[in-house]
Amino acid sequence: MTELVCEIAVIGAGPAGSSAARAAAASGADVLLLERRSEIGVPVRCAEFIPAPLVGMVPKGDFIVQPIKGMRTFLNGEQIQHLDAPGFTICRDRFDKLLAADAVAAGARLLTGVFVAGRDGATLKACREDERISVRAAVVIGADGPHSRVARWMNSINSRCLPAVQMGVDLTRPLEETEFYFCEDIPGGYGWLFPKGRRANVGVGMTARKPSVLYAAIDNLLHLLSSQGKIFSVSRSLTGGGWVPAVAPRSIVRDNMLLTGDAAGYTHPITGGGVFQAVVGGGMAGNWAARALQAGNIKLLRAYEEEWNDYYGDTLAHAFQRRQLLEEHAGPLHDIIERCWIGFKDYYAES
Ligand SMILES: Cc1cc2nc3c(=O)[nH]c(=O)nc-3n(C[C@H](O)[C@H](O)[C@H](O)COP(=O)(O)OP(=O)(O)OC[C@H]3O[C@@H](n4cnc5c(N)ncnc54)[C@H](O)[C@@H]3O)c2cc1C
């Protein structure tokens, strides 16, 4: 048994965990960052679009693939909206590695290949292959993704996660915009095409959980894109996908534990985007964990939840309300889409 001691244990080295570890270590805390994957960021489970402002908030690195000028929205194959929406498509694995390296440069200790399986009182129980590891930490930050174990310990899980499937395709010509596809066979969600140079990520995410429904929807989208001449025709071969939390804001601090990123349900319930919130919210979690320890007052962790809610609570609550509207609506999609998709000004109306 390997016994480790630290002030702050961060579970999960995605964007949220690495940002939390960097912030806490930069404030002088003794931080252990535990990641179950042996290689950070691999496999990629993301469509790899980030909004432009995020680039100024992370270290410089070679993760950007191309700039994105705007977004196009399609309903039943027809374009219904075109907006400026600057951002970048990225290599998510390089991005995640860069953030983890930044946390290490700030003084955090990173252990990969370590699966945190449970806890016994104040001690975390983990393993790396046959090695058993115990970790004693004054504060635990759960940055362990949509199906977070830490959230389970706190009795504050994501009550709902939506499935998404994705694959990489070849474009017939480069594109400068992200594309969002709405239609009846993608209930409660959408299909996407996000260009990455000569390649693109194409996927669907929705409320239906049956694999056959997801596969039929991505097949239909691939067929449409190929008939529009945007992609070379392909047969389905999924490379990425995963689960997207779609929840209302909730309590994310309990005792000496706090949640951040997807574990805390920060993902936007309408767009499914969560990398920006993971970086910002992770930084807040790490800051407050270090401050609480420095002050010798664990109750200060509550200030993290307050700061996060001030920053993003209203946006999340509004998006969740729009998700409910979208799902409760029984009529055709074109009757509701302008109130439930971020591309339209009615989305931002109060009711
Ligand atoms: C198909 C798909 C497409 C998406 N596309 C976009 C997009 O284009 N843009 C965008 O902004 N967002 C997108 N998202 C959402 C985005 O990927 C997440 O919001 C983001 O990854 C959240 O970061 P995180 O650090 O909270 O969690 P994660 O990135 O999930 O990181 C959690 C980490 O914790 C580790 N872990 C889990 N359990 C344990 C354990 N018990 N012990 C140790 N380690 C553990 C995992 O291995 C993982 O590395 C997409 C999501 C999906 C599923």
The ligand as a MOL file (V3000), in Angstrom:
LIG
                    3D

  0  0  0     0  0            999 V3000
M  V30 BEGIN CTAB
M  V30 COUNTS 53 58 0 0 0
M  V30 BEGIN ATOM
M  V30 1 C -19.4280 14.1920 -27.6890 0
M  V30 2 C -19.1450 15.4330 -26.9040 0
M  V30 3 C -18.8120 16.6100 -27.5700 0
M  V30 4 C -18.5180 17.7750 -26.8430 0
M  V30 5 N -18.1420 18.8980 -27.5250 0
M  V30 6 C -17.8270 20.0300 -26.8660 0
M  V30 7 C -17.3470 21.1860 -27.5510 0
M  V30 8 O -17.1840 21.1920 -28.7740 0
M  V30 9 N -17.0530 22.2950 -26.8280 0
M  V30 10 C -17.2160 22.3290 -25.4680 0
M  V30 11 O -16.9570 23.3840 -24.8420 0
M  V30 12 N -17.6430 21.2380 -24.7780 0
M  V30 13 C -17.9290 20.0870 -25.4380 0
M  V30 14 N -18.3240 18.9770 -24.7420 0
M  V30 15 C -18.3650 19.0240 -23.2630 0
M  V30 16 C -16.9250 18.9980 -22.7160 0
M  V30 17 O -16.2210 17.9160 -23.2830 0
M  V30 18 C -16.9520 18.8820 -21.1800 0
M  V30 19 O -17.7870 19.8830 -20.6660 0
M  V30 20 C -15.5430 19.0070 -20.5910 0
M  V30 21 O -14.7370 17.9240 -20.9480 0
M  V30 22 C -15.6240 19.0910 -19.0670 0
M  V30 23 O -14.3290 19.0440 -18.5110 0
M  V30 24 P -14.1030 18.3270 -17.0900 0
M  V30 25 O -12.6880 18.5290 -16.7490 0
M  V30 26 O -15.1550 18.7660 -16.1470 0
M  V30 27 O -14.4280 16.7840 -17.3430 0
M  V30 28 P -13.6590 15.7240 -18.2560 0
M  V30 29 O -13.0460 16.3720 -19.4270 0
M  V30 30 O -14.6570 14.6230 -18.4660 0
M  V30 31 O -12.4860 15.2030 -17.3270 0
M  V30 32 C -12.7430 14.3550 -16.2370 0
M  V30 33 C -11.4900 13.5540 -15.9770 0
M  V30 34 O -11.6640 12.8040 -14.7730 0
M  V30 35 C -11.0900 11.5240 -14.9830 0
M  V30 36 N -11.7290 10.6200 -14.0060 0
M  V30 37 C -13.0240 10.2590 -13.9730 0
M  V30 38 N -13.2510 9.4500 -12.9290 0
M  V30 39 C -12.0710 9.2850 -12.2840 0
M  V30 40 C -11.6670 8.5370 -11.1310 0
M  V30 41 N -12.5640 7.8170 -10.4140 0
M  V30 42 N -10.3610 8.5780 -10.7570 0
M  V30 43 C -9.4530 9.3290 -11.4710 0
M  V30 44 N -9.7900 10.0360 -12.5730 0
M  V30 45 C -11.0850 10.0300 -12.9700 0
M  V30 46 C -11.4050 11.2070 -16.4270 0
M  V30 47 O -10.5320 10.2110 -16.9450 0
M  V30 48 C -11.2000 12.5500 -17.0970 0
M  V30 49 O -9.8840 12.7320 -17.5610 0
M  V30 50 C -18.6080 17.7810 -25.4220 0
M  V30 51 C -18.9610 16.5930 -24.7490 0
M  V30 52 C -19.2120 15.4350 -25.4750 0
M  V30 53 C -19.5640 14.1770 -24.7170 0
M  V30 END ATOM
M  V30 BEGIN BOND
M  V30 1 1 1 2
M  V30 2 1 2 3
M  V30 3 2 2 52
M  V30 4 2 3 4
M  V30 5 1 4 5
M  V30 6 1 4 50
M  V30 7 2 5 6
M  V30 8 1 6 7
M  V30 9 1 6 13
M  V30 10 2 7 8
M  V30 11 1 7 9
M  V30 12 1 9 10
M  V30 13 2 10 11
M  V30 14 1 10 12
M  V30 15 2 12 13
M  V30 16 1 13 14
M  V30 17 1 14 15
M  V30 18 1 14 50
M  V30 19 1 15 16
M  V30 20 1 16 17
M  V30 21 1 16 18
M  V30 22 1 18 19
M  V30 23 1 18 20
M  V30 24 1 20 21
M  V30 25 1 20 22
M  V30 26 1 22 23
M  V30 27 1 23 24
M  V30 28 2 24 25
M  V30 29 1 24 26
M  V30 30 1 24 27
M  V30 31 1 27 28
M  V30 32 2 28 29
M  V30 33 1 28 30
M  V30 34 1 28 31
M  V30 35 1 31 32
M  V30 36 1 32 33
M  V30 37 1 33 34
M  V30 38 1 33 48
M  V30 39 1 34 35
M  V30 40 1 35 36
M  V30 41 1 35 46
M  V30 42 1 36 37
M  V30 43 1 36 45
M  V30 44 2 37 38
M  V30 45 1 38 39
M  V30 46 1 39 40
M  V30 47 2 39 45
M  V30 48 1 40 41
M  V30 49 2 40 42
M  V30 50 1 42 43
M  V30 51 2 43 44
M  V30 52 1 44 45
M  V30 53 1 46 47
M  V30 54 1 46 48
M  V30 55 1 48 49
M  V30 56 2 50 51
M  V30 57 1 51 52
M  V30 58 1 52 53
M  V30 END BOND
M  V30 END CTAB
M  END
